[in-house]
Amino acid sequence: STATIFGGDMLSGNEDSIVICEGEFDCMLLNARGMPAITSTAGVMTFKEEWVENLKNLKKIYICFDKDKAGIDGAERIIKFLDKTLPKAAIYKITFPDRMTEGKDITDYFTKYDGAPDELIYQCAKQVAGKQPVDTSKFKSLSSAELIDILGLTIKKDEENKLITFLCCLSAYTEQAQLNISFNAPSSTGKSFIPLEIASLFPSEDVMRLGDCSPKAFFHEQGVYDKEKNSMLVDLSRKIIVFLDQPHNSLLERLRSLLSHDQKEMVSKITDKSAKGGNKTKTVILRGYPAVIFCSAGVKIDEQESTRFILLSPETSQEKFRFAIQEKIKKEADYHTYATALNNNPVRQLLKERIEAIKQEQINEIRIAHPEQIEQIFLSKRATLKPRHQRDIGRLLGITKIFALLNVWFRERDGSTIIANDEDIVEAVKLWDKISESQEYNLPPYIYNLYQEVVLTAYQEKNDGFGLGEVVNKEGVTRQDILKKHYQVYGRMVEDFRLRQQILPMLETAGLITQEHDPNDKRKVLIFPTTDIVLSKEDI
């Protein structure tokens, strides 16, 4: 069939609503009155299955066909079809008012019966299928402490980690306030568990879980190919991407501008094999800003990427491990009972409904009522400004906005815009203060904690009797000293290659240590903390 969608440009970037009507003239009339509308060029009984892809992001779909048998039958047919193929959209049927005794279509309604868009939508439309809107009257204002308690049903300890991960996922439902976080820590510490557990609270259609992935595979898997334009559209708007392991380096390079929020639509090029075995170039269009979470057992991260992420590491305390073991025993001993109890938990279920309701609000912009407060707080705690602070202040502003989104029904609102208030600023600053110390050095918390608890401790013990600030010939620590102290502190060994190739170079780059050859044995390397010149905690 040569049937096409008339008015298809009304779907571009539209995630709110559309009217499906009968006939091109009716469609133009609705569009002229500010009501986005489309129609089939082949009549009331033609609506192709592949067209559904163009409607999948819409919140509401209104069916308004002619007031005759063909229109009534056609409306019923398309309502049943959309109810089956678009279960997440609310489907409304528009019935013309009783005063319309002689006319039968949109044109008659507007030209002969003084029709108005508001009457059509608010008086003549009735939801007949699809997703019912969430009742928001059951929600109350939610604080960070209350949210942490709810997330603690499955994630023990890791308070700041699970909170910032939840806010990152929630940030997907904004236009420009998305967060990027990276979990870097040794294996078996829970770096994948936290993001996956948080992501399970969110609608499955919004979450993309990916392992190691090349750019070509990523674009082909997630993109929609337009043969006529020879281009691939990858729409990542309002999506949550969880990379379960650090992706291919070239993919990170392709995504750098997207992670930095430089442009909302970017053009990239990939090379494919042609049917004849040669090479052909495809254009890839990346659209929208997703919320991105990286999980990697590799603790070293390129500076180009580290400045684009909030760097996190799971807790490695004995108390956390004990709680995790107890939870795993409960889960594995009787999974069915465990899962049933969890899914039926009213507090957890209410949080999932809250997420769905926030998504349905379709918030486009979040403004901050008093940004000068954030400026004063941020600058007062940093004696020396660094290049990454330009991105860090953006993250603090983003966290403030997401706290406002969490309580969207209790914030000042203007259409699709809400206003973050002083409560949101307080919550954001409190959270940022707890995670910012390691961010100052571009280090994952695991590496920074290792420096404090292992390197500094080993150095102080080796030079016991001298103050850190005293000018004396102190003795540096060897890699063997650090390996030994690491085992004493954490109860496990760290691989020698990881210490040499990842951990020590990162600490040296951060300016926290220097490495020098032992004057008595040039084969040995001694590590010295630069304790006298690093910023104190009060400075950062």
SULHURA-V254724 format. One line per field, one symbol per residue. ss: DSSP state (@ for helix, = for strand, . for the rest). psi: psi as a letter, one per 20 degrees, with the letter a starting at -180 (. if undefined). burial: # if it has 9 or more other ideal C-beta (glycine too) atoms within 8 Angstrom, else .. Layout:
ss: ???
psi: ???
burial: ???
This chain:
ss: ....==.@@@@.....=====..@@@@@@@@@....====........@@@@@@@....=====....@@@@@@@@@@@@@@@@@....=====...........@@@@@@@....@@@@@@..======.....@@@.....@@@@@@@@.......@@@@@@@@@@@@@@@......=====......@@@@@@@@@....@@@====....@@@@@@@@.===....=====....====.....@@@@@@@@@@@.....=========.....=========...======......@@@@...===.....@@@@@@@@@@@@@@@@.@@@@@@@@@..@@@@@@@@@@@@@@@@...====..@@@@@@@@@@........@@@@@@@@@@@@@@@@@@.@@@..==..====.@@@@@@@@@@@@@@@@@@.....@@@@@@@@@@@@@@@@@@..............=.@@@@@@@@@@@@.....@@@@@@@@@@@@@@...======..=========.......@@@.
psi: qjprppjhiiiojojerqpoaoqhggghgghhjjopqrrpijrhjooqhihhhiihiqhqpppnrqlrggggghghghghghhhhmiiqppqpppqqhinhhriagggghhhklqqghgggihipppirappqpoiiiqrpprhghgggghihhopblghghghgghgghihkrhjkqqpqpoorrqkijhhggghgghiiqphiipooqbppqgggghghirppohgilqppoojpkqopooiqprphhggghjghghikgqipqprpqprprhjiaqqpqppopprorpppqppipippqhhhhiiqppqpqqkqhgghggggghhggghhngggghggghiohgghhghhggghgghhlphqoqpgmhhgggggghhjohpqrhihhhhhhgggghghhhghhlhijqpqncjprppahghggggggghhhihghhhjkqqhgghhggghfggghghhhkpipqhipnrnqprqrhhgggghghhgijqqpqghhgghggghghghijhrqpqqphiniiqpqppqlhiiqqrhhh.
burial: ....####.##..##.########.######...#######..#.#....##..##.##########..######.#######..#..######..#..#..#.######..#...#.###..##.#..#........#..#.#..##.####.#.##.###############..#########...###########.###..###.#..#.#..##...#..#....####.#############..##..##.##......#.#.#.#.........###############..#.#...############...##.##..#..#.......#...#..#..#############.##.##.#....##..##...#.....##.###.##############..#.....#####..##.######..##.###############.#######.##............####.#######.#....#...###.#######.#.##.#..#......######........##
